[in-house]
């Protein structure tokens, strides 16, 4: 999970530093990625804004989610029997791709609005496709460690 969180820090999205990794059954990393615009385009042509005068002037129509990017950049055609770790619970669009690639498990760090339609739909897709999902449980209390070290912990 720490690698997924670190991958998210590469994103230039000031609102959502989402990262994702896919590991095989031996916990070897297959793919690591973050939310980003389409590869190879001039990113300065687009905005990272969440709100604008028009939907087309926001980030939403142009950004690929970390989960999508991890799947697209995986060198393996078949992702059967793999696990995805991601900072945020996947949306319904990412859940479709996860199910389509036969990823067997999703482990996420946070789910802020579980009753939001995209997450209800996502859980439905994952359930029907028999994809297991669970929230990651740290073995370390990072907030307590940060207090002990007198540093700010804010992920």
N, C-alpha and C positions, 0 to 999 in steps of 0.2 A: 504494500500500500504506500509505503514511503516513496517508492520510485514513481508511482502514479502521481502523487502529490508534487514531487519535484519536477516531473515532466510538465505539469500544468503551469509551473512558474515560467516556462518558456513562452507561453502565450502572451501576446500583446493586448489581449482583452483585459481592460481594467476592471471589468465587472465580474468576470467568471474565469478564473484560472484553473480550468478543468484539464486533468490529464488522465490517461488510461494506458494500461499495459495488458498484454495477453501473454499468459504463460502456459506451457505444455504441462502434461501430467507429472513431470519431474521438476516442476517449478522453474524451468529454464525460460527466459524471456524470449518471446517470438517477435513482439512488436511493442513499441512505446511511442505514444504520440500525445498531442494536445489540441485544443480548439484553435483553428487557424483558417485563413482564407484558402481558396483553391490554389494548389501548388503552381508556382511559376508565373502567377499573375502579378501585376503591379499593385501591391497592396495599398499604396497611397491613393488609389482610385476609389477606395471604399472607406467607410467610417466604422468605428467600433461602438458607435452610439446605440443605446437601447431605445431611445425615443427621438423622433424627428418629425418634420412636417409630413412625411410620407414613409410608409413601410419600406419602400425601396431605398430610402436614405438612412436606414438603420443597418445594423450588422446582420440581422436575421436571415435575409435571403441569400447571403453570400458566405457565411461561415460554416465550415464543417465541424461537427462536434468531435471531441477527443475520441469517443468510442468509434465513430465512423472512420476517422483517420487511422486509428490503430488497426481496424479491420482492413482498410484499403492498403495500408503499408505493410501488412503481414506478408512475408515471403511464401508462406504455405497457402496453397489453394484450399486445402481442407483444414478447418479449425476445430474439427470434432474433438471432443474430450479435452478442450482447453478451458481455462478460467480467465475472465477479464476482471481486473481491478480498476476501479474508476473513482474519482473524487465524488462526483454526483451520481445519483441514481439515474440511469439512462431514460431519456424521453421515449415516446412511442416510436418515433422514426428510427432511433438507434436500436430499440428493442426488436424491431422488424429485422434489421440487419444481423443482430446477434442471433436471433432464432434461425434466420436463413442460413447462417454459416455454421449452425449446430454447436455453437459455444455452449458448454454444459453448465457453467456457473458464472454468476456475476457477484462480485463483492464490492460494495460501495461504501464510501465514507459518510456521506450525508444525503438526506432526503428532507428538504425544508418544507415542502408543501405536498404531503402525501395524497391529499384529496383533490389536487389539481387534475383536470381531465387527462392531460398528457401522461401523468404518472399512473393514474387508474388504468388507462388503456395499456400502458407499458406492462404493468403487472399482469393484466389479462393476457397479453401476447406471450409473455414469458411463462405464465402458468400453463397455457394451452400447449406451448411448445416444450414443456417439461424442462425449462431452464431454471435451475436453482438460483436463488438470490438471497443475500443476507448482508446486514450491515457489519462492517469491520469492527472488531473489538481489539483495541490496543492492549498490549501486555505492559505498556509503560504509560503512566499518567503524565502526559506531556505538559499539561497546565501546571501540575505540582512541580515537575522538574524545572519548568521555566521560572516559577516563583523561587525555587531553591537557588537557581543560577542568577536570579535577578535580571531576567531578560523577558521581553514581550513575546507572548505566543498568541498569534492571531491568524489561524488558517480558516 
